[in-house]
Amino acid sequence: MRLGILLLVLCLPVQAGEWGVDSAFNYSQTEQVLKFNGSSARYKLGGLGLLVKYHDQRFGTLFVGGGAGYSPDETASFLSVTAGGSATSIFKQVAYENQLQFADRFTLDMYFNYRDYDIQGDLQGEINNQLFSVDANSRFKLNELIFSTPFRVNQNNSLVLGFGAIKWQIDATAKGRLETGITAKTSVEGSGTEPLLMLALETELFNSKVNFTYKNSRFSADEETTMHEILITVPLAGF
C-alpha cells in the first residue's frame, strides 16, 4: 500500500491543481476497554502530525501524511497485574474528499479516511515483591467513510453535520518478564464496523481557518462502549 500511495502522489500534476499543508491534532478514546473472549485492550489514540494535500476541481482533494504521539502516563493489565509507564505512537494517514452537488444550494461532501497507528509502551509493575516489566505493542487500523453537509452560520463560521461508518481493527500483544527471567505473553485481536456521527465547526482564528471536529461511535466487542474523538486541523501553507 505504501508503494501505491507514493506512486499516486508522484503522478499528480504539479501545475494542474493546488498544493497545501495542514497541521492536525487528533485524540480518541473509548469509555471502557474493549474485551474479546476474556481478554481486553485499551483503545486510546492520539498524535500531532502533518498532512500534505492536493486539490483538483475535477477530482477532489487528496491528503497524505502522518505524525507521532507520546503519553507519559499509561497503564495496562497483564495477568491480573497492573503496570504503568510511557508509550509512544506513530501513525500514517491517507484521506480523500470530494463534493457532490445535488442542487444549486445543496452539497454533500464525501470523505474517506484511513489511519494506521503503531503504539509501543515500556511498562513496569510489581508481583510478589518482584519487578515485572511489560513490553506492549498495539496496532490500530481505522477506515472511515463520512457524508456531511455544511450550514453557514455567518461569514466566518459554518457548522458541518455528518454521518457514516467506521471500520476498526485491533491487534495488541504484551510480553511480561520477571526479574528471575520468567516470561509470559498475551495477545488480543478484534475488529468491527460501526455507524459514525460527526459534528464540526469551521471558523477563523488569527486570520487562519481552523476546523474543530467531534466524532462519536458505538464500538461492539464482548461489551458495547462509546468512542469519542476530537480532531483539530489548521492550514500551514497553500489553500
C-alpha positions as CSV (number, residue, x, y, z in Angstrom):
1,M,0.0,0.0,0.0
2,R,2.9,2.4,0.8
3,L,4.3,1.9,-2.8
4,G,0.9,2.6,-4.3
5,I,0.4,5.8,-2.3
6,L,3.9,7.0,-3.3
7,L,3.2,6.3,-7.0
8,L,-0.1,8.1,-6.8
9,V,1.5,11.2,-5.3
10,L,4.3,11.3,-7.8
11,C,1.8,11.0,-10.7
12,L,-0.2,14.1,-9.6
13,P,0.3,17.0,-11.9
14,V,2.2,19.8,-10.2
15,Q,0.6,22.7,-12.1
16,A,-3.0,21.5,-12.6
17,G,-4.2,21.8,-9.0
18,E,-3.4,23.4,-5.7
19,W,-1.0,22.1,-3.1
20,G,-1.0,22.8,0.7
21,V,0.0,21.5,4.1
22,D,-2.2,21.1,7.2
23,S,-1.2,20.5,10.8
24,A,-3.6,18.0,12.5
25,F,-4.1,17.0,16.2
26,N,-6.3,14.1,17.0
27,Y,-7.3,12.2,20.1
28,S,-9.8,9.4,20.5
29,Q,-10.7,7.0,23.3
30,T,-13.4,4.6,24.3
31,E,-15.2,5.0,27.6
32,Q,-14.3,1.4,28.6
33,V,-11.7,-1.1,27.4
34,L,-12.5,-3.4,24.6
35,K,-13.0,-7.0,25.7
36,F,-12.7,-10.0,23.4
37,N,-13.2,-13.6,24.8
38,G,-12.0,-12.6,28.2
39,S,-9.0,-10.5,27.1
40,S,-9.0,-6.7,27.0
41,A,-7.3,-4.0,25.0
42,R,-7.3,-0.3,25.7
43,Y,-8.4,2.0,22.9
44,K,-6.7,5.3,23.3
45,L,-5.2,7.0,20.2
46,G,-3.7,10.4,19.6
47,G,-1.0,12.4,18.0
48,L,0.2,15.5,16.2
49,G,1.0,15.3,12.5
50,L,1.3,17.0,9.1
51,L,-0.9,16.3,6.1
52,V,0.2,17.2,2.5
53,K,-2.9,18.0,0.4
54,Y,-3.5,18.3,-3.3
55,H,-6.8,19.7,-4.7
56,D,-8.1,19.4,-8.2
57,Q,-11.5,20.9,-9.1
58,R,-12.5,17.8,-11.2
59,F,-11.3,15.0,-8.8
60,G,-11.4,16.5,-5.3
61,T,-8.7,16.6,-2.6
62,L,-6.1,14.0,-1.6
63,F,-4.4,14.0,1.8
64,V,-1.2,12.1,2.7
65,G,0.7,12.3,5.9
66,G,1.3,11.1,9.4
67,G,2.6,12.0,12.8
68,A,3.6,10.8,16.3
69,G,2.3,10.9,19.8
70,Y,3.6,10.4,23.3
71,S,1.8,9.5,26.6
72,P,3.8,9.7,29.8
73,D,1.2,8.0,32.0
74,E,-0.1,4.8,30.5
75,T,-1.4,1.7,32.4
76,A,-2.1,-1.9,31.3
77,S,-3.3,-5.0,33.0
78,F,-1.3,-8.1,32.3
79,L,-2.1,-11.4,34.0
80,S,-4.0,-9.6,36.8
81,V,-1.0,-7.2,37.4
82,T,-1.3,-3.5,36.6
83,A,1.8,-2.0,35.0
84,G,2.4,1.7,34.3
85,G,4.8,3.8,32.2
86,S,5.1,5.7,29.0
87,A,4.0,4.9,25.4
88,T,4.9,6.3,22.0
89,S,3.0,6.1,18.8
90,I,3.5,6.6,15.1
91,F,0.6,6.9,12.7
92,K,0.2,7.1,8.9
93,Q,-2.8,8.6,7.2
94,V,-4.4,8.8,3.7
95,A,-7.6,10.6,3.1
96,Y,-9.8,11.7,0.1
97,E,-12.5,14.3,0.0
98,N,-14.9,15.3,-2.8
99,Q,-18.0,17.5,-3.0
100,L,-21.2,16.1,-4.6
101,Q,-23.6,18.8,-6.0
102,F,-27.2,17.8,-5.9
103,A,-28.9,21.2,-6.3
104,D,-27.9,24.8,-6.6
105,R,-28.0,25.2,-2.8
106,F,-27.3,21.7,-1.5
107,T,-24.0,19.9,-1.5
108,L,-22.9,16.7,0.1
109,D,-19.2,16.2,1.0
110,M,-17.9,12.6,0.8
111,Y,-14.8,11.9,2.9
112,F,-12.7,8.7,3.1
113,N,-10.1,8.5,5.8
114,Y,-7.6,5.7,6.6
115,R,-5.3,5.7,9.6
116,D,-2.7,3.2,10.9
117,Y,-1.4,3.5,14.4
118,D,1.7,1.6,15.8
119,I,2.0,2.0,19.6
120,Q,4.8,0.8,21.8
121,G,4.9,1.0,25.6
122,D,7.5,0.1,28.2
123,L,5.6,-0.5,31.4
124,Q,6.6,-1.7,34.8
125,G,4.7,-3.3,37.8
126,E,5.3,-5.5,40.8
127,I,4.2,-9.0,41.6
128,N,5.2,-10.9,44.8
129,N,7.8,-8.1,45.5
130,Q,9.5,-8.7,42.2
131,L,9.8,-6.1,39.4
132,F,7.6,-7.0,36.4
133,S,8.4,-5.5,33.0
134,V,5.9,-5.4,30.2
135,D,6.6,-4.6,26.5
136,A,3.3,-3.7,25.0
137,N,2.7,-3.3,21.2
138,S,-0.6,-2.4,19.6
139,R,-1.7,-1.9,16.0
140,F,-4.9,0.0,15.3
141,K,-6.3,0.4,11.8
142,L,-9.2,2.7,11.1
143,N,-11.2,3.2,7.9
144,E,-13.9,5.9,7.8
145,L,-16.5,6.8,5.2
146,I,-18.4,10.0,6.0
147,F,-21.0,12.1,4.2
148,S,-21.5,15.6,5.5
149,T,-23.2,18.9,4.7
150,P,-22.2,22.4,5.9
151,F,-24.6,25.0,7.3
152,R,-23.3,28.6,7.2
153,V,-23.8,30.5,10.4
154,N,-22.2,33.7,9.3
155,Q,-19.3,34.9,7.1
156,N,-16.6,33.3,9.3
157,N,-18.4,30.3,10.8
158,S,-20.0,27.1,9.5
159,L,-21.4,24.0,11.2
160,V,-20.9,20.7,9.5
161,L,-23.1,17.6,10.2
162,G,-22.1,14.2,9.1
163,F,-22.8,10.5,9.3
164,G,-21.1,7.4,8.0
165,A,-19.3,4.3,9.2
166,I,-16.0,3.3,10.8
167,K,-14.3,0.0,10.3
168,W,-11.7,-0.7,13.0
169,Q,-9.1,-3.5,13.6
170,I,-7.0,-4.1,16.8
171,D,-4.0,-6.3,17.2
172,A,-2.3,-6.0,20.6
173,T,0.5,-8.0,22.2
174,A,2.0,-7.8,25.6
175,K,5.2,-9.6,26.8
176,G,5.9,-9.7,30.5
177,R,9.2,-10.6,32.2
178,L,10.0,-11.1,35.9
179,E,13.5,-10.3,37.4
180,T,14.0,-14.0,37.7
181,G,13.8,-14.4,33.9
182,I,10.3,-16.0,33.8
183,T,8.4,-14.7,30.8
184,A,4.7,-14.7,29.6
185,K,2.8,-13.4,26.6
186,T,-0.8,-12.5,25.9
187,S,-2.4,-11.1,22.8
188,V,-5.8,-9.6,21.7
189,E,-7.3,-9.3,18.3
190,G,-10.6,-7.8,17.3
191,S,-12.5,-5.9,14.6
192,G,-15.8,-4.4,13.8
193,T,-17.8,-1.9,11.6
194,E,-19.9,0.7,13.4
195,P,-22.1,3.7,12.5
196,L,-20.4,7.1,13.0
197,L,-21.7,10.6,13.7
198,M,-19.7,13.8,13.2
199,L,-20.1,17.4,14.2
200,A,-17.6,20.1,13.1
201,L,-17.1,23.8,13.4
202,E,-15.2,25.6,10.6
203,T,-14.1,29.0,11.9
204,E,-11.4,31.7,11.6
205,L,-8.9,32.4,14.3
206,F,-5.9,34.7,14.0
207,N,-6.5,35.1,10.2
208,S,-6.4,31.3,9.7
209,K,-9.1,28.8,9.0
210,V,-9.4,26.3,11.8
211,N,-11.5,23.1,11.9
212,F,-12.8,21.6,15.1
213,T,-14.3,18.1,14.6
214,Y,-16.0,15.8,17.1
215,K,-16.8,12.1,16.2
216,N,-18.9,9.6,18.1
217,S,-19.4,5.9,17.5
218,R,-20.5,2.8,19.4
219,F,-17.9,0.0,19.4
220,S,-19.2,-3.5,19.8
221,A,-16.9,-6.2,21.4
222,D,-18.0,-8.6,24.2
223,E,-19.5,-5.4,25.7
224,E,-20.6,-2.3,23.8
225,T,-18.9,1.0,24.6
226,T,-18.8,4.6,23.2
227,M,-15.9,6.1,21.3
228,H,-15.2,9.8,21.3
229,E,-12.7,11.6,19.0
230,I,-11.5,15.2,18.8
231,L,-9.7,16.5,15.7
232,I,-8.2,20.0,15.1
233,T,-6.8,21.0,11.8
234,V,-5.0,24.2,10.9
235,P,-3.7,25.1,7.4
236,L,0.0,25.9,7.4
237,A,0.6,26.6,3.7
238,G,-1.4,26.7,0.5
239,F,-5.1,26.7,0.3
